Amino acid sequence: MKRAIPAIASIFVATLLQAGLAPYMSIGGVTPNFLLLVVVTLALTTGPTEGAVAGFVAGLLFDMLGTGPLGPMALVLSATGYFAGLLHEQMFAEGWLLPITVLAIAALSAEVAYGLLLGLLGEGAPFWQSFFTKMLPAAVYNTALALLVYPWLARFLRHERPMKTFRRLA
Amino acid sequence: MKIQRTETPGPRPGWLILFVALAIVLITVWYRESDTGPLHRVQSGVQVVVAPIEAGGELLTRPVRGLFAWAGDLGVSRSQLEELRKQNQSLRVRVAELEEARLENERLRALVDLPKARELQSVAAHVIGRPTNSWDGVIVIDRGSTQGIGVGMPVIGPQGLLGQTVAVAAGSAKVRLITDQRSGVAALVQRTRAEGIVRGSIDGRMTLDFVEMDARVKKGDVVITSGIGGIYPKGLPIGEVSEARREANALYQEIRVQPASNPARLEEVLVIVGEPATVVPQGGE
């Protein structure tokens, strides 16, 4: 339970920022996704199961803040959290290039998956128009924010664990 | 000696499958239930909790946004100033003409004893929230069901139509903008009375669809609500035609519309109350 407190606190703060600050950080109609940043960082620092749980909760909160259907972002962030968490063992405490690359790929994948899912549900827009006006700019924006946020957030979320595998020492 | 297992547990895809299944169930239930169903009520409940946070964000960021707006306005060039002066002059002439027409209209109405045009009752509201994500063209206002606001009511800004309320809580309501890709408004071109549907898009641009090829539409034409469909009252300004094209072999013209109101800078709006309306989840009217 003690290990879950930083994760819960991060998702809570990210939800507050998404509702109160993100709308005013919008550039050309593209709004940052703080919940995505928290989910991927959490997954990279703790693992796939935790990533999937955090992704589902954060995605559901994201869906609740909007006027669209409940569930699409929960589905997308669950999968994003899980797959990002699979790389958890490859992360080094002092490295930043790999996590930022993973964050950039995860941000783009999540945006594309969300757009496709909305399209499937009849709520979306033409794919290439969405890709160039929303998905790609949002992924770039979120990655730029991740450069600022990731080092601090990862430090806050990382569990104190002994080095257990050879791979982590390598 | 027994060697201790030191590897961390491997991935458990069961959790992912569980959450994906749960999300699919949620999506299905959300679409199948009515607007008063449990999931919609939960979403409205969250709106009640989040509205003060959104209002706080609006208040805290106002000085910074004001600074950016001021800095942006500093960039007005001499040619733009000249253009604005010319525009001001032509508008003065137009106002005088319209005033004359208004007076004439009043005299004619009195003459034939026409009933006064339908008075629109409205409730003023402050904008307390902007879209929380890139996909949702929605603003939040600080008036809700306790002030008589219901779902499906038209919302206007100082320059014209803004959108329609789509979710209402006790002290706040969400307004889907006409620029959102899920919005559609029955409209007509004021000058030529050509009818069509104004639709929003993912990038916030608006188009006037289904206008016949033989209808005369040109850049600068004012587009207003036609009142067809019964959601929006007739005659509310929607915007101006910014581009009109006729493609060979096309069924309809391609018309782009510049919205009359810019929601990014809006601080106050009016909700037109009184008439019951219906929300059309896709495509508006």
Contacts between the chains, C-beta under 8 A, distances in Angstrom:
chain1	res1	chain2	res2	distance
A	16	B	53	6.0
A	18	B	132	5.6
A	18	B	133	7.6
A	19	B	50	4.8
A	19	B	53	4.7
A	19	B	54	5.5
A	19	B	57	7.0
A	19	B	129	7.6
A	19	B	132	5.7
A	20	B	53	4.6
A	20	B	54	6.1
A	20	B	56	5.7
A	20	B	57	3.2
A	20	B	60	7.7
A	21	B	57	5.6
A	21	B	61	7.3
A	22	B	132	6.0
A	22	B	133	7.5
A	23	B	54	7.4
A	23	B	57	6.7
A	23	B	129	6.4
A	23	B	130	3.5
A	23	B	131	5.9
A	23	B	132	5.7
A	24	B	57	6.3
A	24	B	58	7.7
A	24	B	61	4.1
A	24	B	64	7.7
A	24	B	65	6.6
A	24	B	130	6.7
A	26	B	130	6.8
A	26	B	131	7.0
A	26	B	134	7.8
A	29	B	131	8.0
A	29	B	134	6.5
A	29	B	203	6.6
A	29	B	204	5.4
A	30	B	134	5.0
A	31	B	131	6.3
A	31	B	132	6.8
A	31	B	133	5.4
A	31	B	134	4.8
A	33	B	133	6.8
A	33	B	134	7.9
A	47	B	8	7.1
A	47	B	11	7.8
A	48	B	11	4.4
A	48	B	12	7.3
A	48	B	15	7.8
A	48	B	16	7.6
A	49	B	11	7.3
A	49	B	12	5.4
A	49	B	15	5.1
A	52	B	15	4.8
A	52	B	16	5.0
A	52	B	19	5.5
A	53	B	15	6.8
A	53	B	19	7.5
A	55	B	19	7.3
A	56	B	19	4.3
A	56	B	22	7.0
A	56	B	23	7.0
A	59	B	23	7.5
A	60	B	26	7.7
A	62	B	133	6.8
A	64	B	42	7.1
A	64	B	43	5.6
A	64	B	46	4.3
A	65	B	46	7.0
A	65	B	50	6.4
A	65	B	132	4.6
A	65	B	133	7.2
A	66	B	132	6.2
A	66	B	133	5.8
A	66	B	135	7.3
A	66	B	136	4.4
A	66	B	138	7.0
A	67	B	43	7.9
A	67	B	136	5.9
A	67	B	138	5.1
A	67	B	166	5.4
A	67	B	167	5.7
A	67	B	174	5.5
A	67	B	176	6.6
A	68	B	135	7.0
A	68	B	136	6.4
A	69	B	27	5.5
A	69	B	30	4.6
A	69	B	31	6.4
A	70	B	26	5.0
A	70	B	27	7.0
A	70	B	30	4.7
A	70	B	39	5.3
A	70	B	42	7.7
A	70	B	43	6.6
A	71	B	23	4.4
A	71	B	24	7.0
A	71	B	25	7.8
A	71	B	26	3.6
A	71	B	27	3.7
A	71	B	30	6.4
A	72	B	23	7.4
A	72	B	27	6.4
A	74	B	19	7.2
A	74	B	22	7.5
A	74	B	23	4.4
A	74	B	26	6.7
A	75	B	19	7.5
A	75	B	20	5.7
A	75	B	23	3.5
A	75	B	24	6.9
A	75	B	27	7.5
A	78	B	16	6.3
A	78	B	19	3.9
A	78	B	20	6.1
A	78	B	23	6.5
A	79	B	16	6.6
A	79	B	20	6.8
A	82	B	11	7.5
A	82	B	13	7.6
A	82	B	15	7.2
A	82	B	16	4.4
A	85	B	11	7.4
A	86	B	11	5.7
A	89	B	8	7.1
A	114	B	135	7.3
A	115	B	135	7.6
A	118	B	135	6.6
A	121	B	27	7.0
A	121	B	31	7.6
A	122	B	282	6.4
A	123	B	182	6.6
A	123	B	282	7.8
A	124	B	181	7.5
A	124	B	202	7.7
A	125	B	181	4.8
A	125	B	201	6.3
A	125	B	202	3.5
A	126	B	202	7.7
A	129	B	201	7.2
A	129	B	202	5.8
A	129	B	203	6.7
A	130	B	202	5.1
A	133	B	202	5.9
A	133	B	203	4.1
A	134	B	134	5.0
A	134	B	135	6.7
A	134	B	202	6.0
A	134	B	203	7.6
A	138	B	134	5.2
A	164	B	6	4.6
A	164	B	7	6.6
A	164	B	8	6.3
A	165	B	6	7.1
A	165	B	7	6.1
A	165	B	8	7.5
